[in-house]
Amino acid sequence: MIFARDKPDIGMTRHAGLHRKEVVVKKVAALSILAFLGASIAVNAPPAAATDISLESRTYVPARGTDGENTHVLLYEYLTFNAEDLVQPGLYLRVGGWGRTDLADETYGQKTNSELQYAFLGWRAPQLNAEARVGRVSLTAGVARNEVFDGLLLGSDLPAGFDVTLFGGIPVETETGGRSSDSLYGARVSQGRAGLYRLGASYLKEQNAGNDSREEAGADVFIAPLPFVEVTGSSLYNLIASEWAQHDYRFALGPFVQRVRLAATWTSTDYRYYFQSPEHPVFLPEDPEAHEKLDKIGGELEVVLGAGFTLAGEYTSYKYDVAGAAYAFGAGLAWAGSGITAGGDYRQVHGDEAENQYQEFGAYASVPFGPVLAAANAEYLAYEEEINGEKNAMTGKVGLTYTASRALEFSASVEYGKTPDYDREIKGLLAVLWRYDASMKKGGTK
């Protein structure tokens, strides 16, 4: 059973109205201690076990300034530690988390915060693709939408094309009342044949302080009856409200003559039943009586023209119960060759609101110069009606990435924008990526 990979994410990774539990910045020390302990175990592993260790540090310094407002400069540090075949084959350790501090004006209502995103011990069995994880784990499978919890995750293949995933623990999220009597558990079962089809059914229940806060069931499907036909999708049912929360399906055709791909999409989301009750006022709707539902239908076309060129087109219609209707269509031309990329696109949006009535023009390019990659992009919006006295908006961004080695990378970018909301907005980002990989046996590095 292969679980979804664990990746740090600066933004929200759970559904709206649900923040991950934030802890004081001192908790970053726990991350370092776990990584140190894991490395110590690996170094002292018995001779029969060759432990592969990897460490990764990602440092980001985003900055943002606008006329007449605060200047925000933040420092983010992401740390991850992985150890494979720890002590014995199949045993592994994963730890990941981040910390943030403000270097200028305060953001998010506090100067520092941090999060231990995942920290678990895992084991892979030599048969049936079986796997187990214990600790702080995350899962995306069926109705489990990137759930993060402190508990146990089990999965295995079964005979006749079946597989099963079981999970349970205490959810990691913002709870003003603490985590007492909180719980999260569920399962997913599927059956299929590799490359041909897979049908899945799943269930999840979450309790907050002993009270049911979420109970969902769902189905997911993958069907590829022919080499150029593929159907994928899922449906989510809110058991507490006894209402469908979402249907999301995609029908893909191609490639035909190795060049043409077509796709059609349909998504219907009832936000009353898709999100659980928000816990912070910022997520409450402006009109408490507004119950929004969105039906979205789209089509996509991609044609490989040759000589590095690819042409793409799309059309999407949006139908909101409250916000009204809108539709968008556009096309883009991309080129890639010898490490160089370039492209341009055009998109037109028509909606009931003024901010959803515009034409969008975009262009981008990237060129390598030895170990340095230079990239630039620009975007221009022309509104049909004035917004705050402006009928257009533009942004431009340039960036450089220097790959010093396989283990070390530096990047920097600057973005300038002029929009109806800001006469001038400047953003910047500095980033450093550092990796360390080693294979250890008999206490040494091979």
C-alpha positions in Angstrom: 0.0 0.0 0.0 1.6 3.3 -1.1 0.3 6.2 0.9 0.3 9.8 -0.3 3.8 11.4 0.1 4.2 13.9 2.9 5.1 17.3 1.6 5.3 20.6 3.5 3.0 23.3 2.4 3.1 27.0 3.1 -0.6 27.4 2.5 -3.6 25.7 4.0 -3.6 22.0 3.2 -6.9 21.1 4.8 -10.3 22.2 3.6 -11.4 25.8 4.4 -12.5 26.7 7.9 -9.9 24.4 9.3 -6.4 25.5 10.3 -3.6 23.2 11.4 -2.8 23.5 15.1 -0.1 26.1 15.5 2.4 25.8 18.3 5.0 28.2 19.7 8.3 28.4 17.9 10.1 26.4 20.6 8.4 23.3 19.1 10.9 23.5 16.3 13.4 22.1 18.8 11.3 18.9 18.9 11.8 18.5 15.1 15.6 18.9 15.5 15.7 16.4 18.4 13.7 13.8 16.4 16.0 14.2 13.4 19.1 13.9 15.7 17.7 10.7 17.3 16.9 9.2 14.0 20.4 9.9 12.7 21.9 8.4 15.9 19.9 5.2 15.5 20.9 5.0 11.9 24.6 5.4 12.6 24.5 2.7 15.3 22.5 0.3 13.1 23.7 -3.3 13.0 26.0 -4.3 10.2 23.2 -6.0 8.3 21.2 -2.8 7.9 22.3 -0.1 5.5 20.4 3.0 6.4 19.8 5.7 3.8 19.5 9.1 5.4 18.4 12.4 3.8 18.1 15.9 5.3 16.6 18.9 3.6 16.5 22.5 4.6 14.4 25.0 2.7 14.7 28.7 3.8 12.4 31.3 2.3 12.4 35.1 2.9 9.3 36.6 1.3 8.8 40.4 1.4 5.9 42.5 0.4 5.4 46.3 0.5 2.5 48.5 -0.7 2.1 52.3 -0.7 0.9 53.6 2.6 0.8 50.2 4.3 3.0 48.0 6.4 6.1 46.3 5.0 6.2 42.6 5.7 9.4 40.6 5.6 9.2 37.0 6.9 11.6 34.2 7.5 10.4 30.6 6.9 12.4 27.5 7.7 11.3 24.1 6.5 13.1 21.0 7.8 12.6 17.4 6.7 14.4 14.2 7.8 14.1 10.8 6.2 15.7 7.5 7.2 15.2 4.3 5.2 15.9 0.8 6.4 16.3 2.0 10.0 17.8 -0.7 12.1 16.2 -3.4 9.9 14.9 -3.5 6.3 11.5 -2.0 5.8 11.6 0.3 8.9 11.7 4.0 8.2 11.4 7.4 9.9 9.9 10.6 8.5 9.9 14.0 10.2 8.9 17.4 8.8 8.0 20.8 10.1 8.4 24.5 9.7 8.9 27.7 11.7 8.3 31.4 10.9 9.3 34.7 12.3 8.7 38.3 11.2 11.7 40.4 10.3 9.7 43.6 9.9 6.0 44.5 10.7 3.9 41.9 12.3 1.9 39.5 10.2 -0.9 37.0 11.0 -1.4 38.6 14.4 1.9 37.3 15.9 5.6 37.5 15.3 6.4 33.8 15.3 4.7 30.5 14.9 5.6 27.0 13.8 4.2 23.5 13.1 5.3 19.9 13.3 3.7 18.7 10.1 4.5 15.0 10.3 6.7 12.8 12.4 6.1 9.0 12.2 7.7 5.7 12.2 6.8 3.4 9.3 7.2 -0.2 8.3 6.9 -1.9 4.9 6.2 -5.6 4.8 8.0 -7.7 2.1 4.6 -9.1 1.0 1.2 -7.7 -0.1 2.6 -4.2 -0.3 1.6 -3.8 3.3 2.6 -0.7 5.2 2.1 0.8 8.7 2.7 4.3 10.1 2.5 5.5 13.7 2.9 9.0 15.0 1.8 12.3 13.3 0.7 11.2 9.9 -1.2 12.6 7.0 -3.5 10.8 4.5 -5.3 11.6 1.3 -7.5 8.7 0.2 -11.1 8.7 -0.7 -13.0 11.1 1.6 -9.9 11.7 3.7 -8.7 15.0 2.3 -5.2 15.5 3.5 -6.1 14.6 7.0 -3.4 15.1 9.6 -3.7 13.3 12.9 -1.7 11.7 15.7 -2.4 8.0 15.5 -2.0 4.9 13.3 -2.3 4.3 9.6 -2.4 0.8 8.1 -2.7 -0.3 4.5 -2.3 -3.5 2.5 -3.1 -5.2 -0.8 -5.5 -8.2 -0.6 -6.3 -11.1 -3.0 -8.5 -10.6 -6.0 -7.4 -7.0 -6.7 -8.6 -5.6 -3.4 -6.7 -3.2 -1.1 -7.6 -1.6 2.2 -6.5 1.4 4.2 -7.4 1.9 7.9 -6.6 5.0 10.0 -7.5 6.5 13.4 -6.2 9.0 15.9 -6.5 12.5 17.2 -6.9 15.3 14.5 -4.3 18.0 14.5 -6.2 21.3 14.0 -7.1 24.5 15.8 -9.4 23.8 18.6 -10.1 26.5 21.3 -11.4 23.8 23.6 -8.3 21.6 23.3 -8.0 18.1 22.1 -9.8 16.2 24.9 -12.3 13.7 23.5 -11.3 14.5 19.9 -11.0 11.6 17.5 -10.7 10.9 13.8 -11.0 7.5 12.2 -12.0 5.9 8.9 -11.2 3.5 6.1 -11.1 3.0 2.3 -11.5 -0.2 0.4 -11.0 -0.6 -3.3 -10.9 -3.3 -6.0 -9.4 -3.2 -9.5 -7.0 -4.3 -12.0 -3.8 -2.3 -12.7 -4.2 0.0 -15.7 -7.8 -1.0 -16.4 -10.0 0.1 -13.5 -10.2 0.7 -9.8 -13.4 1.3 -7.7 -13.2 2.6 -4.2 -15.5 3.3 -1.2 -14.4 5.2 1.9 -15.7 6.5 5.2 -14.5 9.1 7.8 -15.8 10.3 11.1 -14.5 13.1 13.3 -15.5 14.1 16.8 -14.8 17.3 18.6 -15.0 17.2 22.4 -17.0 14.0 22.0 -19.6 15.5 19.6 -19.9 14.5 15.9 -18.4 17.3 13.8 -17.9 15.4 10.5 -19.1 12.1 9.1 -18.7 11.4 5.4 -18.8 8.6 2.9 -17.6 8.6 -0.6 -16.8 6.7 -3.8 -14.0 7.1 -6.3 -13.5 5.6 -9.7 -10.7 5.1 -12.3 -11.7 3.4 -15.6 -9.5 3.0 -18.7 -11.3 0.5 -21.0 -9.3 1.6 -24.0 -5.8 3.0 -24.4 -7.1 6.4 -25.3 -10.1 6.6 -22.9 -9.9 7.4 -19.2 -12.6 8.3 -16.6 -11.7 9.5 -13.1 -13.7 11.0 -10.4 -15.2 10.9 -6.9 -18.3 11.7 -5.0 -18.6 12.9 -1.4 -21.7 12.4 0.8 -22.3 14.3 4.1 -23.8 11.7 6.4 -24.7 14.2 9.1 -26.8 16.4 6.7 -27.8 13.4 4.5 -26.8 15.5 1.5 -24.3 15.2 -1.4 -21.4 17.5 -0.8 -19.4 17.2 -4.1 -19.2 15.3 -7.4 -15.9 15.8 -9.3 -15.3 13.9 -12.6 -13.0 14.0 -15.6 -13.3 12.3 -19.0 -10.1 12.2 -21.0 -9.5 11.1 -24.6 -6.2 10.7 -26.4 -3.6 11.0 -27.4 -4.8 10.6 -31.0 -2.0 10.2 -33.5 0.3 11.0 -30.5 -0.6 14.7 -30.8 -4.2 15.5 -29.7 -5.7 15.2 -26.3 -9.3 16.1 -25.2 -10.9 16.3 -21.8 -14.2 17.2 -20.3 -14.7 18.0 -16.6 -17.7 18.4 -14.3 -17.7 19.5 -10.7 -20.7 20.2 -8.5 -19.9 21.4 -4.9 -22.5 22.3 -2.2 -20.4 24.3 0.2 -22.9 24.0 3.0 -22.1 20.3 3.2 -18.5 20.2 1.8 -17.0 22.3 4.7 -17.6 21.7 8.3 -18.4 24.6 10.6 -15.6 27.3 10.5 -13.9 27.9 13.8 -12.6 31.4 13.0 -14.7 34.5 12.1 -12.5 35.1 9.0 -14.1 32.0 7.4 -17.7 33.0 8.0 -19.6 34.2 5.0 -20.5 37.9 4.8 -24.1 36.9 4.7 -24.8 34.1 7.2 -27.9 33.2 5.2 -25.9 32.8 2.0 -25.6 29.0 1.1 -23.4 28.8 -1.9 -23.4 26.0 -4.5 -21.2 25.8 -7.6 -21.7 23.8 -10.8 -18.6 23.9 -13.0 -18.4 22.4 -16.5 -15.2 22.6 -18.6 -13.5 21.4 -21.7 -9.8 21.2 -22.6 -7.9 20.7 -25.9 -4.2 20.1 -26.3 -2.4 19.7 -29.6 1.3 19.0 -30.0 2.3 20.9 -33.1 5.9 19.7 -33.3 9.2 21.5 -33.3 8.7 22.1 -29.5 5.4 23.9 -29.9 2.2 22.9 -28.0 -1.2 24.6 -28.4 -3.8 24.4 -25.7 -7.4 25.7 -25.3 -10.0 25.7 -22.6 -13.6 26.6 -21.8 -15.2 26.7 -18.4 -18.7 27.7 -17.2 -19.4 28.6 -13.6 -22.9 28.6 -12.1 -23.2 29.9 -8.5 -26.5 29.9 -6.6 -25.6 33.2 -4.9 -22.7 34.8 -6.8 -24.3 34.3 -10.2 -22.9 32.8 -13.4 -19.7 33.3 -15.3 -17.8 31.6 -18.1 -14.2 31.8 -19.3 -12.4 30.7 -22.4 -8.8 31.0 -23.6 -5.9 29.6 -25.5 -2.1 29.4 -25.0 0.9 28.6 -27.1 4.0 27.1 -25.4 7.5 26.2 -26.8 10.3 24.2 -25.2 13.7 23.3 -26.5 17.3 22.9 -25.3 16.5 24.0 -21.8 14.7 27.2 -23.0 11.0 27.7 -22.5 8.6 30.4 -23.7 4.9 31.0 -24.2 2.0 33.2 -24.2 -1.7 32.9 -23.4 -5.0 34.8 -23.7 -8.1 34.3 -21.5 -11.5 36.1 -21.4 -13.8 36.0 -18.4 -17.4 37.1 -18.4 -19.4 37.2 -15.1 -22.0 39.0 -13.2 -19.5 40.9 -11.0 -17.3 43.7 -12.4 -14.1 42.0 -11.2 -15.1 38.9 -13.2 -15.4 40.8 -16.5 -12.0 41.1 -18.1 -9.5 40.0 -20.7 -6.2 38.5 -19.6 -2.9 38.5 -21.5 0.2 36.6 -20.3 3.7 35.8 -21.4 6.6 33.9 -19.9 10.2 32.7 -20.7 13.1 30.9 -19.0 16.7 30.6 -20.3 19.6 28.7 -18.7 23.1 30.2 -18.5 25.2 27.4 -17.2 24.2 26.8 -13.6 21.9 29.9 -13.6 18.3 29.8 -14.8 16.8 33.2 -15.6 13.0 33.4 -15.8 10.4 36.2 -16.3 6.7 36.5 -16.7 4.2 39.3 -17.2 0.4 39.5 -16.9 -2.0 42.3 -18.1 -5.7 42.5 -17.3 -8.2 44.8 -19.1 -11.5 45.2 -17.2 -14.7 45.9 -19.1 -15.7 48.3 -16.3 -13.7 50.5 -13.9 -12.8 49.1 -10.5 -11.8 51.7 -7.9 -11.2 54.1 -10.8 -9.0 51.7 -12.8 -9.7 49.7 -15.9 -6.5 47.6 -16.0 -4.0 45.7 -13.9 -0.5 44.5 -14.6 2.2 42.5 -12.8 5.7 41.5 -13.8 8.2 39.1 -12.3 11.8 38.3 -12.8 13.8 35.6 -11.1 17.2 33.9 -11.0 18.0 30.4 -9.7 21.6 29.3 -9.2 22.3 25.5 -8.7 25.6 25.4 -7.0 25.5 21.6 -6.7 23.1 18.7 -6.4 22.8 19.6 -2.7 22.7 23.4 -2.8 20.5 25.8 -4.7 19.8 29.6 -4.4 17.0 31.6 -5.9 15.7 35.2 -5.9 12.8 36.9 -7.5 11.2 40.4 -7.6 7.6 41.1 -8.6 6.0 44.5 -9.3 2.3 45.1 -9.7 -0.2 47.8 -10.2 -3.9 46.9 -9.6 -7.2 48.5 -8.8 -6.5 47.7 -5.1 -2.9 49.0 -5.0 -1.2 51.8 -6.9 2.1 50.0 -6.4 2.9 46.7 -4.9 6.4 45.2 -4.7 7.1 41.6 -3.7 10.4 39.8 -3.3 11.5 36.3 -2.4 14.9 34.8 -1.4 15.2 31.1 -1.1 18.0 28.6 -0.2 17.6 24.8 -0.6 20.1 22.5 1.0 20.0 18.7 0.8 22.2 16.0 2.5 22.0 12.3 1.5 24.1 9.4 2.9 24.0 5.7 3.1 25.4 4.4 6.4 26.6 0.9 7.3 28.7 -0.2 10.2 28.4 3.3 11.6 30.0 4.9 8.6 29.1 6.6 5.3 29.5 4.4 2.2 
